[in-house]
Each structure stands twice: as C-alpha cells, then as structure tokens.
C-alpha cells in the first residue's frame, strides 16, 4: 500500500498531512510513529489527518498524532496548515471553515495575504478541565507552584484545547527547556501530560517563546503554546491584547481581548502555512 502525503510547516513546526476525505485511511499509533520518524520515515512533529465531519455545521474533522504516536486534542500551527491543505487540494472553496477536533470546533480562515488566522476558542483555567491536579497547592495570583527537579517552578496552568504550563524566564536561550521540559511534561499533577512553555517578555507587545511539546520534544514553534503564553502574560498584566510571538521557526501574532472579568473570549492566532513537498510512503 502506498500512502500519499503532503509535508507542511507553520513557523517551522512540521507536519505530514493526509487526505482522509477522498481516501479511506486507518491511522494507528504505529503508523504515526513510522511517518514521524526523521531517519526511517518522512519526519515531522505531528501527523495530521483530514476527515469528513461527524456533525452538521462542520466542514471537516481534524485529527492529530504526535511524533510518539499519541493522538492529541489540538495543534494550532497544524490548524493553519490544515486550512491551506484543504484549499490546495480543492476540498473546499470556503475562506473560513469550521473544523471538528477532539477538544471542540475551531474556525481557521485564509487571509488575503496568504497568512492563516485561527479562532482557537476560549482558554480554560479550571484545573480539573485542563486537567491539572491542584490538590494541596495554593495559587499565587494566577501562578501555581510546581515541584520540579528539587526546586519550585511557578507556572500558569491552562488549556488551549490541550494542556499548557507556562513560566516566565529572563532569557529563553538559557532556559532549561530540554532538561526541565521533559520533567514538567510528565509531572504527576498532569494526568494527560502537558506542554511546557518558556516565555521571555521583551515588551508589552513582543515576547520570545520556546516550548517542550508533549510527545514531540522541543519544536521550532507551538501555536497553542503561543496562545497560552500570551493569555498568561495578559492575565499577569504584562502584555497588551495583541502580541508578536517570536519562536525559533518564525513569528506568530496572537490576539486575546479577555480580562479577569471576561475570560471566555476566543484567542486568535495568525501565521504562515506552507506546503514543502508531496510524496508517497510505502
């Protein structure tokens, strides 16, 4: 069997995207791991599968597997590549589509300048919904104390359809992303694991960000991680409502008009989505 795919990237976060609308695809954790393997497969951070929707009112269904083969709820950079893919493949002519994910419906939109904007929905802060075990902990402001590697790390805990733990650091280049990130990812207080974000605030409208993603390791960019970091910074009073997020793979623009008395506001993300090449995998 030959499996046709498109390799795509959004700010360096790379994907293998597969058309499950025209072709019947049975994705498994084993197949996802093979596709994602950078030595013996195609190589990617996540595998994305486009499917027909299950419910009326949606245009497509969007499924995501991390490089370790685990299916996850959400991927922001992947959502932008998703809308570019369905347009390039002639699966829709709509500029704005409604897409089912495991965490709910998202609304990606193709902009006139070629960039893609995505309504990522409202952030979730309730620990049990993230999910996060906060038993025995006392929150300070909006930060939770987390015992990691013999020290206490203060993190903002929230969900953007997937769980995030965001901390502010003085310099992302020297932050312990690759050593501490895996410990946070698998911390026992996060029953579904978590994405560990490290944010350096440069100004009220500009941050730098690195993210250790669950099941993928450090990626060049993380769309939901950028959303989570900006929301955390706005709640701390450190950021304006529109922020340029500089990742190692390129910039993203995040906008959130929420505030403490209006947390149920959608987060909008805008950034690139690029097709790199197409191929067949045996």
Long-range contacts (C-beta under 8 A, 24 or more apart in sequence): 1-282, 2-280, 2-281, 2-282, 3-35, 3-280, 3-281, 3-282, 4-278, 4-279, 4-280, 5-35, 5-42, 5-278, 5-279, 5-280, 5-281, 6-85, 6-88, 6-89, 6-275, 6-276, 6-277, 6-278, 7-42, 7-44, 7-275, 7-276, 7-277, 7-278, 7-279, 8-81, 8-84, 8-85, 8-273, 8-274, 8-275, 8-276, 9-81, 9-249, 9-274, 9-276, 10-77, 10-78, 10-80, 10-81, 10-116, 10-221, 10-223, 10-249, 10-271, 10-272, 10-273, 10-274, 11-77, 11-220, 11-221, 11-223, 11-247, 11-249, 11-250, 11-251, 11-252, 11-271, 11-272, 12-219, 12-220, 12-221, 12-247, 12-248, 12-249, 12-250, 13-45, 13-46, 13-75, 13-77, 13-78, 13-219, 13-220, 13-221, 13-222, 13-223, 13-249, 14-43, 14-44, 14-45, 14-220, 14-276, 15-44, 15-45, 15-46, 15-47, 15-48, 15-77, 15-78, 15-81, 16-42, 16-44, 16-46, 16-47, 16-48, 17-48, 17-49, 17-50, 17-81, 17-82, 17-85, 18-47, 18-48, 18-49, 18-50, 19-50, 19-85, 19-89, 19-91, 20-49, 20-50, 20-51, 20-52, 20-63, 21-50, 21-51, 21-52, 21-60, 21-91, 22-91, 25-49, 27-63, 27-65, 28-69, 29-65, 29-69, 29-70, 29-71, 30-69, 32-65, 32-66, 32-67, 32-69, 32-71, 33-67, 33-68, 33-69, 34-281, 35-281, 36-65, 36-66, 36-67, 36-69, 37-67, 41-281, 42-279, 42-281, 45-213, 45-216, 45-219, 46-72, 46-75, 46-78, 46-216, 48-75, 48-78, 48-81, 48-82, 48-85, 50-82, 50-85, 50-86, 50-91, 53-100, 54-100, 55-100, 57-98, 57-105, 58-98, 58-99, 58-100, 58-105, 59-86, 59-92, 59-94, 59-97, 59-98, 59-99, 60-86, 60-91, 60-92, 60-97, 60-99, 60-100, 61-99, 61-100, 61-101, 62-99, 62-100, 62-101, 62-106, 63-101, 63-102, 64-101, 64-102, 66-213, 66-214, 66-215, 66-216, 67-215, 67-216, 67-217, 68-215, 68-216, 69-215, 70-214, 70-215, 71-102, 72-102, 72-162, 72-214, 72-215, 73-101, 73-102, 73-103, 73-161, 73-162, 74-101, 74-102, 74-103, 74-106, 74-120, 74-160, 74-161, 74-162, 74-224, 75-162, 75-223, 75-224, 76-118, 76-120, 76-160, 76-222, 76-223, 76-224, 76-225, 76-226, 76-227, 76-269, 77-221, 77-222, 77-223, 77-271, 77-273, 78-223, 79-106, 79-108, 79-116, 79-118, 79-120, 79-223, 80-108, 80-116, 80-118, 80-223, 80-269, 80-271, 80-272, 80-273, 81-116, 81-273, 81-274, 82-108, 83-108, 83-109, 83-110, 83-116, 83-118, 83-273, 84-110, 84-116, 84-273, 84-274, 84-275, 85-275, 88-275, 101-161, 102-161, 103-159, 103-161, 103-162, 104-161, 106-161, 111-270, 114-272, 115-270, 115-271, 115-272, 115-273, 116-270, 116-271, 116-272, 116-273, 117-268, 117-269, 117-270, 118-223, 118-268, 118-269, 118-270, 119-266, 119-267, 119-268, 120-160, 120-161, 120-223, 120-224, 120-227, 120-266, 120-267, 120-268, 120-269, 121-160, 121-161, 121-266, 121-267, 122-258, 122-263, 122-264, 122-265, 122-266, 122-267, 123-158, 123-159, 123-160, 123-227, 123-228, 123-231, 123-256, 123-258, 123-263, 123-267, 124-158, 124-159, 124-160, 125-157, 125-158, 125-159, 125-263, 127-157, 129-159, 130-157, 130-158, 130-159, 130-163, 130-190, 130-194, 131-163, 131-190, 131-191, 131-192, 132-157, 132-163, 132-189, 132-190, 132-194, 133-188, 133-189, 133-190, 133-191, 134-189, 141-236, 142-232, 142-235, 142-236, 146-184, 146-187, 146-189, 148-180, 148-183, 148-184, 148-187, 149-179, 149-180, 149-183, 153-180, 153-184, 155-184, 156-228, 156-231, 156-232, 156-235, 156-236, 157-194, 158-228, 158-231, 158-232, 160-224, 160-225, 160-227, 160-228, 160-231, 160-267, 161-224, 162-195, 162-214, 162-224, 163-190, 163-192, 163-193, 163-194, 163-195, 163-214, 164-194, 164-195, 164-196, 164-197, 164-224, 164-225, 164-228, 164-229, 165-190, 165-194, 165-195, 165-196, 165-197, 166-197, 166-198, 166-199, 166-225, 166-228, 166-229, 166-232, 167-196, 167-197, 167-198, 167-199, 168-199, 168-200, 168-201, 168-233, 168-236, 168-238, 169-198, 169-199, 169-200, 170-200, 171-200, 172-198, 172-199, 172-200, 172-208, 172-209, 172-210, 175-200, 175-210, 177-210, 177-211, 177-212, 177-218, 178-212, 178-217, 178-218, 181-212, 181-218, 182-212, 182-217, 184-212, 185-212, 185-213, 185-214, 195-222, 195-224, 195-225, 195-228, 197-222, 197-225, 197-228, 197-229, 199-229, 199-232, 199-233, 201-233, 201-238, 201-239, 202-246, 204-238, 204-239, 204-240, 205-239, 205-240, 205-242, 205-243, 205-244, 206-243, 206-244, 206-246, 207-233, 207-239, 207-243, 207-244, 207-245, 207-246, 208-245, 208-246, 208-247, 209-245, 209-246, 209-247, 210-247, 210-248, 211-247, 219-249, 220-247, 220-248, 220-249, 220-250, 221-247, 221-248, 221-249, 221-250, 221-252, 221-271, 222-247, 223-252, 223-269, 223-271, 226-252, 226-254, 226-269, 227-254, 227-256, 227-267, 227-269, 229-254, 230-254, 230-256, 230-267, 231-256, 231-258, 231-267, 234-258, 234-259, 235-260
